[in-house]
Amino acid sequence: MASEVLYLFFEKKGIDIEKGIIDYPEIRERKEVILSKEDEVYLEEILKDIERICQNEISPEVINNKICKKCAYYEYCYI
């Protein structure tokens, strides 16, 4: 997902990228990622949602899941 967002970022900066490679060194695997038009539409909606959330004065409610404690963004929600 992050790779697709990065594609959109570059596209908005005028850099045309059609595909990329995600490298997983720990499992010795590489994955080619191609950004489709459907992905672009989906990501534009996600970016609009993010902007709406950031503009609100009230934060969304915290969702308490077990997996949250392992999340890299844990501190943003709970601290």
C-alpha positions, 0 to 999 in steps of 0.5 A: 500500500505504501508503495502505491501512495509513493507512486502518487506522490511522485506523479504529483511531482511530475515524475512518471513511474509505472512500476516498482519493486519491493524487496524483502531481504529477510525472506529473499523475495522480490515483488514487482508492483504495477500501479493501475488506474483503479489503484490511482482512483482508490488512492486518491480517495484515501488521500482525500479521507486523510485530508478530511481527518487532518482538518477535523478538530476532533480525532476519530475514536480509538479502535482497541485491537490486540494488534494495535500494541504492535503497530508502529503508530501506536503512540499516535492513538494511545499516548 
